[in-house]
Amino acid sequence: MPFFEFTMALPTPKIHSIYEGWARYILVESDQGLKLQLPAANFREHVTRNGIHGRFRVEVDANNKILALRKL
């Protein structure tokens, strides 16, 4: 199953729109240099009071549909 890994560092002020559902997508750059537009809703479980920080892996199917987004 294809996957992409990336690092994210969004401080608290920038994640309010994600947590409250206003932002629909987050644009990240994978370690391979590909820009990925991911649904913001997939990140809600990773929101802390300090924002969203860490290494992530997104697994996709053959049609690039997200199967899983995991914090590493």
Secondary structure, DSSP 8 states (H G I E B T S, - for coil): --EEEEEEEE-HHHHHHHHTT---EEEEE-TTS-EEEEEGGGGGGG-BTTBEEEEEEEEE-TT--EEEEEE-
